[in-house]
Amino acid sequence: MKKFYAMIMAALMSVSVFADPTQADLAGYLKAGYYVACFKAPEGATCNDIAWVGTYNAWNLQDPDILFCQELAGFSGWYVVVVPAGAYPNNDTSKEFDPEGECSGKPVQKNECGLLNWEYQNGGTGTCALVAGSVTIDEKGAETDLKDWSKTEATIITISAWKNDKNPCEATCAQFDLTIRVYDPFCESNPLLAPTVKGSWDWDAAATKMDLKGSYYEAVVKVDADVKFKFNNDVNGSWDNQFEYFIPEDEDNDIPAKWVAFDNFSLASASEDYCTYDATNKIITFDFSDPTKFRYASCGIDDNDYEVTVNLKTTSDAPEEGIEMAGSFASDDWTVFQPMELKSDGSYSATLTTKGSKEFKFRQKDSWDNEIVYVNQVDNEGHAVSLKNIKFGEAWQDAGEGKKVINLDYSDAAVYVWKANWVAPQGIEDIVLTEKAQKVMVDGVLYIIRDNKMFNVQGAQVR
């Protein structure tokens, strides 16, 4: 009898019931030109199908050929997927698939409505641990992308939670038709720009056009309770024309007057200042019609071609290799760069033909590793904060005869520095209270808190 039990235990051990998979267990999945991803799903989150979405299918949740992960035999809660190496250029599936392109991806689980939703992707900061294989795990808030995978062995990871700890197996299916109504931002140059809406039901799908219904625009989308969405006008085929709200200058000028893009909305946003939610009829209404508070990002910009001269004053630590303008002025994917001429007074200048809706910024010639950053500005990961992209039409001034000029002064070394010479600020914390706002100094960087929102001194909301 003891020998019988010993045989049973040996058999159980042979199928690795109590162990994690190894490279030997996954060798049969390896295939030339493909990556193998093996992951352990979060505890208690194995109820529905798990898809693998990524650059191979342009991150399209509605892709009819999307790959679904297989449960790995003999390893409870473990899944495996074989992913073609490469990507579609710029996520455009109409272009030829590039097998040498960057490859990344992540698991997304169906919820109880049977829908793939970006709210149920793999987890947040610190929730992924490398077990074996060669992979860089990029922890960014509520999502984790896998990049630089090994091509000769499987990538094995564990995932301890889904995004924001939302377990799709514990969700209650609440699928319904949501009616979204928008009282549109005003554009003096074109007051009838029709808004569009996109959401986490599939960020990469085509935007839903909103139809004019008298004094407002309306769209009906099939959603569940966890979706998030945002608005835009994609008249130019891009998301450059999102809605913005206005932050006035505060009394101490710590926040200058600034237009800031909205974060994504959720149904919980109905309790905020921008919208109301009729839960009975599933209608959410946004009123963006006050032109002093709301606008399109490109509202009022003349989108004809103009000859534009950009003049730049910069700090004395400008790169010896030279400076160039990077932007969408020549191609939407920022692959063309405009050299700038060094003047006798130490300033730089460039002249080019472009539209008001296009954007630009400055970098060292031939290098994204060195651009202008703020001396005491760091992001949530402690990295230097670069200058925001500048929209031509918002920065230029009329120079007559179809010409425009933009004069920019970034020469104050107390505010600006080239990234190659940037030194991380020392960690200090201090809190200052004023009548209108709470000022928080974190790692030498000043932030302002208003209405439970956090802004940097340029007026951009950081959380």
C-alpha positions in Angstrom: 0.0 0.0 0.0 2.8 2.4 0.9 4.4 1.7 -2.5 1.1 2.5 -4.2 0.8 5.9 -2.5 4.5 6.6 -3.4 3.7 5.8 -7.0 0.7 8.2 -6.9 2.8 11.0 -5.4 5.5 10.4 -8.0 2.9 10.7 -10.8 1.6 13.9 -9.4 5.1 15.4 -9.2 5.8 14.3 -12.7 3.1 16.6 -14.1 4.3 19.6 -12.1 1.0 20.1 -10.3 2.8 21.8 -7.4 5.5 23.7 -9.3 5.8 26.6 -11.7 6.5 25.8 -15.4 10.1 25.8 -16.6 11.7 26.4 -20.0 11.7 22.6 -20.5 7.9 22.6 -20.1 7.5 25.2 -22.8 10.1 24.0 -25.3 7.4 22.5 -27.5 5.8 25.9 -28.1 8.9 27.6 -29.5 8.7 28.5 -33.1 11.0 30.5 -35.4 9.7 34.1 -35.9 7.4 33.9 -32.8 7.5 34.7 -29.2 6.2 32.5 -26.4 4.5 34.2 -23.4 3.6 32.1 -20.4 1.9 33.8 -17.4 0.1 32.9 -14.3 -3.2 34.7 -14.0 -4.2 36.5 -10.8 -5.7 34.4 -8.0 -9.4 33.8 -8.7 -9.4 35.3 -12.1 -9.6 32.3 -14.4 -13.3 32.4 -15.2 -13.4 33.7 -18.8 -11.3 33.6 -21.9 -8.1 35.7 -21.8 -6.9 37.3 -25.0 -3.4 38.4 -25.8 -3.4 41.8 -27.5 -0.4 43.8 -28.7 1.6 45.1 -31.6 1.0 42.0 -33.7 -2.7 43.0 -34.1 -2.3 46.8 -33.6 -3.7 46.6 -30.1 -7.2 45.9 -31.6 -9.6 44.3 -29.1 -12.2 43.8 -31.8 -9.7 41.9 -34.1 -11.5 38.8 -35.4 -8.1 37.0 -35.4 -7.1 38.1 -31.9 -5.1 35.4 -30.1 -6.6 33.7 -27.1 -4.4 32.2 -24.5 -4.4 28.4 -23.8 -4.4 27.0 -20.4 -1.1 25.2 -19.8 -1.7 21.5 -19.1 -0.6 20.4 -15.7 -0.2 23.9 -14.3 -3.3 25.3 -12.7 -3.9 29.0 -13.5 -1.0 29.2 -16.0 -1.6 30.3 -19.6 0.5 30.3 -22.7 0.3 32.1 -26.1 2.5 32.1 -29.2 2.8 35.6 -30.7 4.2 36.5 -34.1 7.2 38.7 -33.7 7.0 42.3 -35.1 4.3 44.9 -35.5 2.2 47.0 -37.9 4.0 50.4 -38.5 2.2 53.0 -36.4 -0.6 50.5 -35.5 -1.9 50.8 -39.1 -3.1 47.3 -40.2 -3.5 48.6 -43.7 0.4 48.7 -43.9 2.6 45.7 -44.3 3.4 43.7 -41.2 7.1 44.3 -40.2 8.5 41.1 -38.6 11.5 43.1 -37.3 9.4 45.8 -35.7 9.0 46.3 -32.0 6.9 43.7 -30.3 4.9 44.0 -27.1 1.7 42.9 -25.7 -0.4 42.0 -22.6 -3.3 39.8 -21.5 -6.8 41.2 -21.4 -9.7 39.1 -20.0 -13.3 39.0 -21.0 -15.7 40.3 -18.4 -18.9 38.7 -17.4 -20.7 40.5 -20.3 -18.4 38.4 -22.6 -16.7 41.6 -23.7 -13.0 42.5 -23.9 -12.5 45.8 -22.1 -9.2 47.6 -21.4 -10.3 47.9 -17.8 -9.5 44.2 -17.4 -5.9 44.1 -18.6 -3.0 42.8 -16.5 -2.2 44.7 -13.3 -0.6 47.7 -11.9 2.8 48.9 -10.5 4.7 46.1 -8.8 2.2 43.3 -9.7 4.4 41.5 -12.3 7.4 39.5 -11.4 9.9 37.9 -13.8 10.3 34.2 -13.2 12.4 33.2 -16.2 13.3 34.3 -19.7 14.6 37.6 -20.8 12.1 40.5 -20.7 11.9 44.1 -19.6 8.8 44.7 -17.4 7.7 48.3 -17.8 5.6 49.3 -14.8 3.4 52.2 -15.7 0.5 52.8 -13.2 -2.3 50.5 -14.2 -0.7 48.6 -17.0 2.4 46.6 -17.9 3.7 46.2 -21.4 6.2 43.4 -22.2 9.0 44.4 -24.5 12.4 43.0 -25.7 11.3 39.4 -25.3 13.8 36.6 -25.8 13.4 34.9 -29.2 15.1 31.7 -28.0 13.2 30.9 -24.8 9.7 31.5 -23.4 9.0 34.5 -21.3 7.5 33.4 -17.9 5.9 35.9 -15.6 3.3 36.0 -12.7 0.6 38.5 -12.5 -0.9 39.1 -9.1 -3.7 41.5 -10.0 -5.8 42.9 -12.9 -5.8 46.6 -13.5 -6.9 48.6 -10.4 -7.6 45.2 -8.8 -10.7 44.8 -10.9 -11.3 41.1 -11.1 -13.5 40.3 -14.2 -14.7 37.1 -12.4 -16.3 39.2 -9.7 -17.9 41.7 -12.0 -21.7 41.8 -12.5 -22.7 42.0 -16.1 -24.3 45.4 -16.6 -24.2 45.8 -20.4 -26.5 48.5 -21.7 -26.9 51.1 -24.4 -25.4 54.3 -23.1 -26.6 57.5 -24.7 -24.0 60.3 -24.6 -25.0 63.9 -25.2 -22.6 66.8 -25.7 -23.3 70.5 -25.8 -20.4 71.2 -28.0 -17.4 73.5 -27.3 -17.6 76.7 -29.4 -15.3 77.3 -32.3 -15.7 80.7 -33.8 -14.0 79.6 -37.1 -16.2 76.6 -37.4 -19.1 76.4 -34.9 -20.5 73.1 -36.3 -17.5 70.8 -35.7 -19.1 67.5 -34.9 -17.6 65.7 -31.8 -16.6 62.0 -31.8 -16.3 59.6 -28.9 -13.8 56.8 -28.2 -13.7 54.5 -25.2 -12.0 51.6 -23.4 -14.4 49.2 -25.3 -11.6 49.6 -27.9 -9.3 52.6 -28.0 -7.9 51.5 -31.3 -11.2 51.2 -33.2 -12.6 54.0 -35.3 -14.1 56.8 -33.3 -17.9 57.0 -33.0 -19.4 60.0 -34.7 -21.9 62.0 -32.7 -25.0 63.1 -34.6 -26.5 66.6 -34.3 -29.8 66.6 -32.4 -30.9 70.2 -32.5 -28.9 72.0 -29.8 -26.6 69.0 -28.9 -24.8 66.0 -30.3 -25.6 62.4 -29.4 -24.2 58.9 -29.8 -25.4 55.6 -28.5 -22.7 53.0 -27.6 -23.0 49.5 -26.1 -20.9 49.5 -23.0 -20.6 48.0 -19.5 -20.4 49.9 -16.3 -16.5 50.0 -16.2 -15.9 51.8 -19.5 -14.0 55.1 -19.8 -14.3 57.4 -22.8 -13.2 60.8 -24.2 -14.2 63.3 -26.9 -12.5 64.8 -29.9 -13.1 66.2 -33.3 -11.1 64.1 -35.8 -11.7 66.3 -38.8 -8.0 66.0 -39.6 -8.0 62.2 -39.0 -6.1 62.5 -35.6 -6.7 63.0 -31.9 -5.0 66.5 -31.9 -8.4 68.2 -31.4 -9.5 66.9 -28.1 -11.7 68.9 -25.6 -9.9 71.2 -23.2 -10.8 73.2 -20.1 -9.4 76.5 -18.9 -7.4 77.0 -15.7 -7.3 80.7 -14.7 -4.1 82.2 -13.3 -4.0 82.0 -9.5 -3.3 85.0 -7.3 0.4 84.1 -6.8 0.9 83.2 -10.5 2.0 79.7 -9.5 -0.4 78.4 -12.1 -0.5 80.6 -15.2 -3.6 80.7 -17.3 -3.7 77.5 -19.2 -5.8 75.2 -21.4 -5.6 71.6 -20.3 -6.9 68.4 -22.0 -9.5 66.4 -20.1 -8.7 63.0 -18.7 -10.8 60.1 -19.7 -14.4 60.1 -18.3 -16.2 57.3 -16.6 -19.7 56.9 -15.4 -18.5 58.0 -12.0 -17.7 61.4 -13.6 -21.4 62.1 -13.5 -20.8 63.3 -9.9 -18.3 65.9 -11.1 -18.8 69.4 -12.5 -18.8 68.5 -16.2 -21.7 66.1 -16.6 -25.0 64.7 -15.3 -26.1 61.1 -15.4 -29.7 59.9 -15.8 -29.2 56.3 -14.5 -32.8 55.3 -15.3 -32.5 56.1 -19.0 -28.7 55.6 -19.2 -28.1 59.1 -20.5 -24.9 61.0 -19.6 -24.9 64.7 -20.6 -21.9 67.0 -20.9 -22.2 70.7 -21.3 -19.0 72.2 -22.8 -20.8 75.1 -24.5 -19.2 77.9 -22.3 -16.4 79.3 -24.5 -14.7 80.8 -21.5 -14.3 77.4 -19.9 -14.2 74.8 -22.7 -12.8 74.5 -26.3 -11.4 72.2 -28.8 -7.6 72.0 -28.6 -7.3 73.3 -32.2 -10.3 75.6 -31.9 -9.9 78.7 -34.1 -6.6 77.6 -35.7 -6.2 78.5 -39.4 -5.1 75.2 -41.0 -3.8 76.7 -44.3 -0.1 76.4 -45.2 2.1 79.3 -44.0 5.8 80.1 -44.1 6.8 80.1 -40.4 10.0 81.3 -38.9 10.8 79.9 -35.5 13.4 81.8 -33.4 14.8 80.2 -30.3 16.9 81.6 -27.4 18.2 78.8 -25.3 20.6 78.2 -22.3 24.3 78.3 -22.7 24.5 74.5 -22.3 22.9 73.9 -25.8 24.4 70.8 -27.5 27.5 71.4 -29.6 26.2 68.9 -32.1 23.5 71.5 -33.0 19.7 71.8 -32.6 16.8 70.7 -34.7 13.0 71.0 -34.6 11.1 67.7 -34.3 7.5 67.7 -35.1 4.5 66.8 -37.2 5.1 69.7 -39.6 6.2 67.4 -42.4 4.7 64.0 -41.4 2.3 63.0 -38.8 4.6 60.5 -37.2 7.5 62.9 -36.5 10.1 61.2 -38.7 11.3 64.4 -40.4 13.4 67.0 -38.6 14.2 70.6 -39.4 17.8 71.8 -38.7 18.1 75.2 -36.9 20.8 77.7 -37.9 23.0 79.1 -35.1 23.0 82.9 -35.3 25.8 85.3 -34.3 24.0 86.3 -31.1 23.8 82.7 -29.9 20.1 82.2 -30.8 18.8 79.6 -33.3 16.4 80.0 -36.2 14.6 77.9 -38.8 12.0 78.7 -41.5 9.6 76.1 -42.9 6.1 75.7 -44.4 3.4 74.1 -42.2 -0.1 74.3 -40.8 -1.4 75.7 -37.6 -2.6 72.4 -36.3 0.9 70.8 -36.5 3.2 70.6 -33.4 6.9 70.8 -32.7 9.6 70.8 -30.0 13.4 71.0 -29.9 16.1 68.3 -29.6 19.8 67.8 -30.1 20.6 67.0 -33.8 20.0 63.3 -34.5 19.2 62.5 -30.9 16.1 62.2 -28.7 18.3 61.7 -25.7 18.9 65.4 -25.3 16.1 67.9 -25.3 15.1 70.9 -23.2 13.7 69.9 -19.8 12.7 71.8 -16.7 15.4 72.2 -14.0 13.2 71.1 -11.1 10.5 69.1 -12.8 10.2 65.3 -12.4 7.4 62.9 -13.5 5.9 60.2 -11.3 8.9 57.9 -12.1 11.5 60.6 -11.2 12.5 61.4 -14.8 13.0 64.9 -16.1 10.0 66.6 -17.5 10.4 67.8 -21.1 8.8 70.8 -22.7 5.3 70.1 -23.9 4.7 70.0 -27.7 4.0 73.4 -29.1 1.2 73.9 -31.6 2.2 76.3 -34.4 -1.2 78.0 -34.6 -1.3 78.7 -30.8 2.3 80.2 -30.7 2.7 82.1 -34.0 2.1 85.8 -34.7 1.3 87.4 -38.0 4.4 88.5 -40.0 2.5 89.8 -43.1 2.2 88.4 -46.6 1.2 84.9 -45.6 4.1 84.6 -43.1 4.2 83.8 -39.4 6.8 84.1 -36.7 7.3 82.4 -33.4 9.8 83.8 -30.9 10.6 81.5 -27.9 12.9 82.3 -25.0 14.2 79.3 -23.0 17.4 81.0 -21.9 16.7 81.2 -18.1 19.1 78.6 -16.7 17.2 78.6 -13.4 14.1 77.2 -15.3 15.5 75.3 -18.3 18.4 72.9 -18.9 19.3 70.5 -21.7 18.7 67.0 -20.6 22.3 65.8 -20.9 23.2 68.3 -18.1 20.1 67.6 -16.0 20.6 66.7 -12.3 17.7 65.1 -10.4 16.4 67.5 -7.6 17.1 66.5 -4.0 14.2 64.9 -2.2 12.4 67.3 0.1 8.8 67.7 1.1 7.0 70.8 2.3 3.4 71.9 2.3 2.3 75.5 2.0 -1.3 76.6 2.4 -2.9 79.6 0.7 -6.5 80.8 0.6 -7.1 79.3 -2.9 -4.9 76.3 -3.2 -2.6 73.9 -1.4 1.0 74.0 -2.6 3.0 70.8 -2.3 6.8 70.7 -2.8 7.9 67.2 -3.8 11.5 66.4 -4.6 12.1 70.1 -5.2 9.2 70.4 -7.6 6.2 72.7 -6.8 2.7 71.3 -7.4 -0.6 72.9 -6.7 -3.7 71.0 -5.5 -7.1 72.4 -6.3 -10.5 70.6 -6.1 -8.8 67.3 -5.4 -6.7 67.6 -8.6 -2.9 68.1 -8.8 -1.3 70.4 -11.3 2.3 71.4 -12.1 3.3 75.0 -12.4 2.7 74.9 -16.2 -1.0 74.2 -15.4 -1.0 70.6 -16.6 -2.9 68.1 -14.4 -0.7 65.4 -13.2 -3.2 63.4 -11.1 
